[in-house]
Amino acid sequence: MPDKSIYDTLPCEMAEKWNNILPGLDRILFIGGRGTYNDWIASEWSRRSNVFDKKELTVTGNISDKILELRKQKDRYQWIPVEQIPFYVSSKSSGNFTPQLDLFEEMKYLILVITVRAGGNDLSDVYYLFFRNNKSNFGIQHDSSAIDTTQKSIIGTLVLNTAKEFYKTLSSYLHKLEFIRNETIKLLDFHAGRKNKTDDQLLLQWKKQWAVSYLESISSREGINYLIEPEALELLINNTYTFETIKDTLENAVKYAKALSPLSAGNNITIKNTFIAFTQAEEIVSEANAVTEKINRMDKAYQLLDKLENAAQKLIAENIKPTSELIGKAMDKQITAPAISDAVKTNKNRILRLLEKYPDKWPYIRKQFRPVLNIMPKNNYFLDKNTG
């Protein structure tokens, strides 16, 4: 996988898919990424009600060899006892892993290990899946007997094939994006080298079409209708700057326009010609980007709170208890309960500042919505066990 950020939610997305067919899944230990063990990404995803909570883990040198041996295996599954997990073995033999002992003290869990290889990576991602030794936890009703070898084989094959298909789909999507990007750069470079007047006009027209199309893709991604004034478009494309410079300038203009737009301005944001600026002073651009990025992130946190509150109020109006799962389904663009929890944690500091700045806004989620309550200082709220 080309982007580390994919691993921020990938284990949770896999957990949701597996949980749809195997409701007995309680916990996932994930190790992935490229390079040496210092660069690997490790996390634990534990079920709490219908939500998978994420906790970052660290792979250290004394267990890296065992994990590396496993990561060299491609598209395999196996059932193991808890004693064979490298983290567990290390915790028993070294004081360095005392904080992780609680992850493995439930000795009755069955551990299914799968290794699945992402395209372009020479190491497999590893998933440790924790199940209880009880058939009812796999959707077999009224049967609490243990799982036999044949049933384990069926479960292991099903889990591995689900992961392989998901990785295949994701890899295909990422390859298409990379292909489009590379081909666009080659096309622009090719046309930029042509000198006669007719070709220059064709190139200018092509650049205009590209700029409009790229702006539409940003609008689609952010859910905002970005418009550009004719004078701004002309200033953007009628020059000798490289494709990368034009692209960066357009993206900066979008960020600047959004930062200046008040939250009550609606869904249309217009890019004016005064927002277009080409500069070689990278430190100035970097500083401006940092400021606008902070504003954008605060804006997104504000919108997240609005969406959660509006969805909760819809459910309350229909006498439905607003749990995380139902709130996610009630939003205009549906989102899963784990994704809500992750979004709230990611925006923790911004959300707390907004709640303090606007004490009269978002009355339900600030007092009764569990993901928001969980990020607040413990002495500042009373957590109702029945909240979502």
Secondary structure per residue as TSV (DSSP state, phi and psi in degrees):
chain	resnum	aa	ss	phi	psi
A	1	M	-	360.0	131.5
A	2	P	-	-75.5	-20.5
A	3	D	-	-123.9	125.5
A	4	K	G	-60.7	-30.1
A	5	S	G	-63.2	-21.2
A	6	I	G	-60.2	-33.6
A	7	Y	G	-73.5	-7.5
A	8	D	G	-63.6	-33.4
A	9	T	T	-125.2	-9.5
A	10	L	H	-55.4	-49.8
A	11	P	H	-58.7	-36.6
A	12	C	H	-68.1	-40.6
A	13	E	H	-63.4	-39.6
A	14	M	H	-64.5	-42.0
A	15	A	H	-59.4	-41.3
A	16	E	H	-63.5	-42.5
A	17	K	H	-65.9	-44.2
A	18	W	H	-65.2	-38.8
A	19	N	H	-67.0	-25.2
A	20	N	H	-65.8	-28.4
A	21	I	H	-109.9	-17.5
A	22	L	-	-134.3	83.1
A	23	P	T	-67.9	-1.6
A	24	G	T	-84.8	1.4
A	25	L	E	-74.7	122.3
A	26	D	E	-110.2	-31.2
A	27	R	E	-154.2	145.9
A	28	I	E	-130.7	132.7
A	29	L	E	-108.8	124.2
A	30	F	E	-121.0	137.2
A	31	I	E	-136.9	124.9
A	32	G	E	-154.0	-169.7
A	33	G	-	101.1	-178.1
A	34	R	S	-113.7	-179.3
A	35	G	S	76.6	-157.2
A	36	T	S	-80.2	172.0
A	37	Y	G	-61.5	-24.0
A	38	N	G	-64.9	-24.8
A	39	D	G	-96.4	-5.5
A	40	W	-	-68.5	156.6
A	41	I	E	-108.7	123.8
A	42	A	E	-129.7	136.0
A	43	S	E	-152.9	156.8
A	44	E	E	-117.1	133.1
A	45	W	E	-118.4	112.3
A	46	S	E	-113.7	137.8
A	47	R	E	-75.8	133.8
A	48	R	E	-134.5	105.9
A	49	S	T	61.1	-121.7
A	50	N	T	-102.1	15.9
A	51	V	E	-117.4	140.0
A	52	F	E	-99.2	114.8
A	53	D	E	-89.5	143.3
A	54	K	E	-103.6	138.3
A	55	K	E	-135.4	129.6
A	56	E	E	-72.9	140.3
A	57	L	E	-120.9	168.1
A	58	T	-	-126.7	129.9
A	59	V	-	-93.3	120.6
A	60	T	-	-106.3	170.3
A	61	G	H	-60.4	-33.0
A	62	N	H	-75.0	-8.4
A	63	I	H	-121.9	-4.0
A	64	S	H	-65.0	-34.9
A	65	D	H	-64.6	-42.0
A	66	K	H	-64.2	-40.6
A	67	I	H	-71.4	-38.8
A	68	L	H	-60.7	-41.2
A	69	E	H	-58.8	-40.4
A	70	L	H	-70.2	-39.0
A	71	R	H	-69.6	-17.6
A	72	K	T	-76.9	-15.8
A	73	Q	S	-81.8	141.3
A	74	K	-	-116.2	130.0
A	75	D	S	50.9	63.4
A	76	R	E	-133.2	159.2
A	77	Y	E	-136.5	153.9
A	78	Q	E	-159.0	150.4
A	79	W	E	-99.1	132.4
A	80	I	E	-134.7	157.2
A	81	P	-	-78.2	163.8
A	82	V	G	-63.0	-27.7
A	83	E	G	-65.2	-18.3
A	84	Q	G	-89.4	-2.0
A	85	I	S	-75.9	126.4
A	86	P	H	-53.8	-40.0
A	87	F	H	-61.1	-40.5
A	88	Y	H	-67.5	-46.2
A	89	V	H	-58.5	-43.9
A	90	S	H	-64.1	-38.8
A	91	S	H	-65.7	-27.0
A	92	K	H	-82.2	-22.6
A	93	S	H	-109.6	-9.3
A	94	S	-	-142.0	138.4
A	95	G	G	-70.9	-9.8
A	96	N	G	-68.4	-14.9
A	97	F	G	-114.4	20.6
A	98	T	G	-53.1	-40.1
A	99	P	G	-63.4	-19.0
A	100	Q	G	-98.5	1.4
A	101	L	G	-60.0	-36.4
A	102	D	G	-66.2	-17.2
A	103	L	G	-69.6	-23.6
A	104	F	S	-127.8	15.5
A	105	E	-	-81.1	-12.2
A	106	E	-	-83.5	90.7
A	107	M	T	-71.1	-14.3
A	108	K	T	-85.4	-1.8
A	109	Y	E	-71.8	145.4
A	110	L	E	-98.0	138.9
A	111	I	E	-113.9	119.8
A	112	L	E	-103.4	123.2
A	113	V	E	-108.5	128.6
A	114	I	E	-126.6	147.6
A	115	T	E	-122.5	126.2
A	116	V	E	-132.3	135.3
A	117	R	E	-99.7	126.8
A	118	A	-	-87.0	147.0
A	119	G	T	-59.4	135.1
A	120	G	T	85.4	0.8
A	121	N	-	-115.8	136.0
A	122	D	S	-90.9	3.9
A	123	L	S	-125.1	145.1
A	124	S	E	-83.3	153.9
A	125	D	E	-81.4	142.8
A	126	V	E	-115.2	133.1
A	127	Y	E	-122.9	125.3
A	128	Y	E	-100.7	115.8
A	129	L	E	-105.9	124.5
A	130	F	E	-98.7	120.7
A	131	F	E	-122.7	155.9
A	132	R	E	-89.1	146.5
A	133	N	S	-80.2	68.1
A	134	N	-	-152.2	121.1
A	135	K	G	-63.3	-29.4
A	136	S	G	-63.1	-23.6
A	137	N	G	-76.1	-7.9
A	138	F	G	-106.1	17.3
A	139	G	T	90.6	1.3
A	140	I	-	-89.8	105.0
A	141	Q	T	-72.1	148.4
A	142	H	T	58.2	33.5
A	143	D	-	-141.6	106.1
A	144	S	-	-103.8	13.3
A	145	S	S	-72.7	164.7
A	146	A	-	-71.3	161.5
A	147	I	-	-87.8	130.7
A	148	D	-	-90.4	177.3
A	149	T	H	-61.6	-41.6
A	150	T	H	-63.5	-43.3
A	151	Q	H	-66.6	-36.5
A	152	K	H	-63.2	-38.3
A	153	S	H	-63.7	-42.3
A	154	I	H	-64.1	-45.0
A	155	I	H	-63.7	-44.9
A	156	G	H	-60.8	-44.4
A	157	T	H	-63.3	-42.7
A	158	L	H	-63.1	-45.3
A	159	V	H	-63.8	-45.3
A	160	L	H	-65.5	-44.8
A	161	N	H	-64.3	-36.2
A	162	T	H	-62.6	-43.8
A	163	A	H	-65.3	-44.0
A	164	K	H	-61.0	-42.2
A	165	E	H	-66.9	-40.3
A	166	F	H	-63.9	-44.9
A	167	Y	H	-63.7	-38.6
A	168	K	H	-62.6	-44.6
A	169	T	H	-64.5	-44.5
A	170	L	H	-64.6	-41.7
A	171	S	H	-63.0	-40.9
A	172	S	H	-62.6	-41.7
A	173	Y	H	-63.5	-44.4
A	174	L	H	-67.9	-36.6
A	175	H	H	-65.0	-37.5
A	176	K	H	-64.1	-42.7
A	177	L	H	-61.5	-43.1
A	178	E	H	-65.7	-39.4
A	179	F	H	-63.0	-46.3
A	180	I	H	-60.7	-42.7
A	181	R	H	-62.7	-49.0
A	182	N	H	-64.0	-41.6
A	183	E	H	-67.0	-36.1
A	184	T	H	-63.4	-43.4
A	185	I	H	-62.2	-43.3
A	186	K	H	-64.2	-40.8
A	187	L	H	-63.8	-44.3
A	188	L	H	-64.7	-42.6
A	189	D	H	-62.9	-38.7
A	190	F	H	-64.8	-49.3
A	191	H	H	-70.4	-29.0
A	192	A	H	-66.7	-20.4
A	193	G	T	-86.6	-4.5
A	194	R	-	-87.8	138.9
A	195	K	-	-106.7	-29.7
A	196	N	S	-71.6	162.4
A	197	K	H	-62.7	-40.1
A	198	T	H	-61.5	-46.0
A	199	D	H	-64.2	-35.9
A	200	D	H	-62.7	-39.6
A	201	Q	H	-65.9	-40.6
A	202	L	H	-64.4	-41.4
A	203	L	H	-63.3	-42.0
A	204	L	H	-61.9	-41.9
A	205	Q	H	-65.1	-40.9
A	206	W	H	-64.6	-41.9
A	207	K	H	-63.2	-37.5
A	208	K	H	-63.7	-45.6
A	209	Q	H	-62.5	-40.5
A	210	W	H	-62.7	-45.5
A	211	A	H	-60.8	-43.9
A	212	V	H	-64.7	-43.7
A	213	S	H	-64.3	-41.0
A	214	Y	H	-67.3	-37.0
A	215	L	H	-65.0	-37.8
A	216	E	H	-64.8	-37.2
A	217	S	H	-67.1	-37.3
A	218	I	H	-64.5	-41.9
A	219	S	H	-59.6	-45.6
A	220	S	H	-63.3	-40.6
A	221	R	H	-68.4	-39.2
A	222	E	H	-95.0	-9.2
A	223	G	T	71.9	25.7
A	224	I	-	-126.4	139.2
A	225	N	E	-89.9	96.4
A	226	Y	E	-84.5	130.4
A	227	L	E	-117.5	153.8
A	228	I	E	-131.3	130.2
A	229	E	-	-67.0	147.4
A	230	P	H	-53.7	-40.7
A	231	E	H	-64.2	-37.5
A	232	A	H	-68.2	-39.9
A	233	L	H	-64.6	-42.3
A	234	E	H	-62.5	-44.1
A	235	L	H	-63.7	-35.4
A	236	L	H	-68.8	-41.2
A	237	I	H	-103.5	-22.6
A	238	N	S	-89.0	71.1
A	239	N	S	-159.9	-179.1
A	240	T	-	-107.6	15.9
A	241	Y	-	-69.0	157.0
A	242	T	-	-70.8	164.5
A	243	F	H	-58.4	-45.3
A	244	E	H	-61.4	-38.5
A	245	T	H	-66.7	-43.6
A	246	I	H	-62.6	-43.6
A	247	K	H	-61.5	-47.3
A	248	D	H	-63.2	-38.7
A	249	T	H	-64.5	-41.1
A	250	L	H	-64.7	-43.8
A	251	E	H	-62.8	-40.2
A	252	N	H	-65.3	-37.9
A	253	A	H	-64.4	-38.4
A	254	V	H	-63.3	-47.1
A	255	K	H	-61.9	-41.1
A	256	Y	H	-65.7	-43.8
A	257	A	H	-63.4	-40.2
A	258	K	H	-67.8	-39.8
A	259	A	H	-63.7	-34.1
A	260	L	H	-80.2	-18.1
A	261	S	S	-80.5	127.0
A	262	P	-	-68.7	157.0
A	263	L	G	-61.6	-25.2
A	264	S	G	-90.4	9.2
A	265	A	G	-77.4	-7.3
A	266	G	-	91.9	-161.4
A	267	N	S	-97.7	-4.0
A	268	N	E	-103.9	129.7
A	269	I	E	-130.1	126.8
A	270	T	E	-104.1	133.7
A	271	I	E	-94.2	118.8
A	272	K	-	-94.3	164.3
A	273	N	G	-65.4	-24.9
A	274	T	G	-73.1	-9.4
A	275	F	G	-89.5	-7.1
A	276	I	-	-93.5	119.1
A	277	A	-	-145.1	120.1
A	278	F	-	-96.7	130.3
A	279	T	-	-148.7	148.7
A	280	Q	S	-97.2	-3.3
A	281	A	-	-80.6	86.5
A	282	E	H	-62.1	-33.1
A	283	E	H	-67.2	-32.8
A	284	I	H	-69.0	-45.2
A	285	V	H	-60.3	-43.8
A	286	S	H	-61.5	-42.6
A	287	E	H	-66.0	-42.1
A	288	A	H	-64.3	-40.8
A	289	N	H	-62.6	-39.5
A	290	A	H	-63.2	-41.4
A	291	V	H	-65.4	-49.0
A	292	T	H	-65.2	-32.8
A	293	E	H	-66.4	-39.6
A	294	K	H	-62.6	-41.5
A	295	I	H	-64.9	-43.6
A	296	N	H	-61.1	-42.2
A	297	R	H	-66.1	-39.7
A	298	M	H	-64.7	-39.5
A	299	D	H	-61.2	-43.9
A	300	K	H	-64.6	-38.6
A	301	A	H	-64.3	-40.8
A	302	Y	H	-61.0	-46.9
A	303	Q	H	-64.7	-36.6
A	304	L	H	-61.0	-45.7
A	305	L	H	-61.9	-41.9
A	306	D	H	-59.7	-46.3
A	307	K	H	-64.1	-42.4
A	308	L	H	-64.3	-44.7
A	309	E	H	-64.9	-45.3
A	310	N	H	-61.3	-41.9
A	311	A	H	-65.5	-40.4
A	312	A	H	-63.8	-42.8
A	313	Q	H	-65.1	-34.9
A	314	K	H	-59.8	-45.7
A	315	L	H	-66.6	-42.2
A	316	I	H	-60.6	-39.1
A	317	A	H	-62.4	-25.6
A	318	E	T	-100.8	14.3
A	319	N	T	59.2	38.0
A	320	I	-	-112.3	132.3
A	321	K	-	-66.7	123.1
A	322	P	-	-79.5	81.1
A	323	T	-	-78.2	167.7
A	324	S	H	-58.5	-43.2
A	325	E	H	-62.7	-45.9
A	326	L	H	-71.1	-35.9
A	327	I	H	-62.0	-43.6
A	328	G	H	-59.3	-40.1
A	329	K	H	-73.6	-25.1
A	330	A	H	-83.3	-9.8
A	331	M	S	-73.6	152.7
A	332	D	S	-55.2	-44.3
A	333	K	S	-110.1	106.7
A	334	Q	-	-59.6	145.9
A	335	I	-	-142.9	145.5
A	336	T	-	-78.0	159.7
A	337	A	H	-60.0	-43.5
A	338	P	H	-61.4	-37.4
A	339	A	H	-66.6	-36.6
A	340	I	H	-62.5	-48.4
A	341	S	H	-58.7	-43.0
A	342	D	H	-67.1	-39.9
A	343	A	H	-64.6	-40.1
A	344	V	H	-66.1	-42.8
A	345	K	H	-65.2	-41.1
A	346	T	H	-61.6	-36.8
A	347	N	T	-100.1	23.4
A	348	K	H	-50.6	-57.2
A	349	N	H	-63.8	-39.9
A	350	R	H	-66.3	-39.9
A	351	I	H	-64.1	-43.5
A	352	L	H	-63.0	-39.0
A	353	R	H	-65.4	-39.6
A	354	L	H	-67.6	-41.4
A	355	L	H	-62.3	-36.0
A	356	E	H	-73.8	-37.0
A	357	K	H	-72.9	-34.3
A	358	Y	-	-121.4	77.4
A	359	P	T	-65.3	-19.5
A	360	D	T	-95.1	-4.4
A	361	K	S	-95.1	157.7
A	362	W	-	54.2	56.5
A	363	P	H	-62.8	-36.2
A	364	Y	H	-73.0	-54.6
A	365	I	H	-69.1	-26.4
A	366	R	H	-74.3	-19.7
A	367	K	H	-113.2	-23.8
A	368	Q	H	-133.6	-6.4
A	369	F	-	-91.4	114.8
A	370	R	H	-55.8	-47.6
A	371	P	H	-57.1	-35.4
A	372	V	H	-75.4	-41.1
A	373	L	H	-62.0	-33.5
A	374	N	T	-66.7	-22.4
A	375	I	T	-94.8	-4.9
A	376	M	S	-83.7	152.4
A	377	P	-	-55.5	135.4
A	378	K	G	-59.4	-27.7
A	379	N	G	-86.1	5.1
A	380	N	G	-108.0	1.7
A	381	Y	-	-154.5	159.2
A	382	F	-	-110.1	120.3
A	383	L	-	-90.5	113.3
A	384	D	-	-76.2	126.2
A	385	K	T	-64.3	-16.5
A	386	N	T	-96.1	6.6
A	387	T	-	-77.2	159.6
A	388	G	-	-87.6	360.0
